[in-house]
């Protein structure tokens, strides 16, 4: 071997070694997932409980992340009727409990015109921005007579959200967002890059009776968040500890991992106890269920 051949061979070997090391490193980094796990306030909504009860329970169950999902008369969250004073107090209250809110759910008023609905939704987006949220979530609409107006409103909300540093996401919720066919139609009609999906396997079962795994496959690449709940059957019980219903969480999250999903995963439901403390204990079990599952993926 002459000197030129030796140098060329050495260079090829060095490149191969570097490539192997990089591939090994990348494999190690993707072996386990690191999806943030949070919890919504919904389990603690009911008689004798308020939002402070929810925040206390979420913190006690070991979560650091929460979402503003289920509003009440006293808690409009990012609703267009929320006052600046309320929003400022809400922001401070969440921080005081050692939590961070990442999502707020918007509500549509179908009785309004498209123009007025756009103004109302923009106000909710402004409120979400004030609170420092990352995502705003829409449930879609139930009636076909509202579908076309919904697409127009979301086509405005998506770029407006993007301008404000927020991601607009759709949650499966029956009707116009029932399963993959309806969700794909929403994506195609809205035609905005800042309009993605927060998947809800439990809702796929509850509203449609379809297989959440099969419904996920056509849309997995669009999923940027996950609303976690179990469900035993169509129109059945969602107030369950994970693993006791019919959602195959391992199969669903394995599919999301293959699609490059990067969280967050937000617990929406758990077994509701007779007391807030019992509900908190169940929410903790659901967090531990997800942590153990994610470690196995």
BELMOSUL-V216513 format. One record per backbone hydrogen bond with DSSP energy under -1.0 kcal/mol. CO is the residue of the C=O (numbers start at 1). NH is the residue of the N-H. If there is no record, write none. Layout:
co = <CO	CO>
nh = <NH	NH>
This chain:
co = <2	3	4	5	6	7	8	9	10	11	12	13	14	15	16	17	18	19	20	21	22	23	24	25	26	36	38	41	42	46	50	51	52	53	54	55	56	57	58	59	64	65	66	67	68	75	76	79	83	84	85	86	87	88	89	90	91	92	93	94	95	100	102	102	103	104	109	113	114	115	116	117	118	119	120	121	122	123	124	125	126	127	128	129	134	135	136	137	138	141	143	144	146	147	148	149	150	151	152	153	154	156	157	158	159	161	162	167	168	169	170	174	175	179	180	181	182	183	184	185	186	187	196	197	197	199	200	201	202	203	204	205	206	211	212	213	216	216	219	220	222	225	226	228	228	231	233	237	238	241	247	248	249	250	251	252	253	254	255	256	257	264	265	266	267	275	276	277	278	279	280	281	282	283	284	285	286	287	288	289	290	291	293>
nh = <6	7	8	9	10	11	12	13	14	15	16	17	18	19	20	21	22	23	24	25	26	27	28	29	30	265	267	44	45	49	54	55	56	57	58	59	60	61	63	62	100	39	102	69	105	72	79	82	87	88	89	90	91	92	93	94	95	96	97	99	98	66	134	135	68	137	112	117	118	119	120	121	122	123	124	125	126	127	128	129	130	131	133	132	167	104	169	106	171	176	146	147	150	151	152	153	154	155	156	157	158	160	161	162	163	166	165	136	196	138	198	177	178	183	184	185	186	187	188	189	190	191	170	224	225	227	204	205	206	207	208	209	235	215	216	217	219	220	222	223	197	199	266	268	269	246	236	232	240	244	249	252	253	254	255	256	257	258	259	261	260	226	38	228	40	279	280	281	282	283	284	285	286	287	288	289	290	291	292	293	294	295	296>
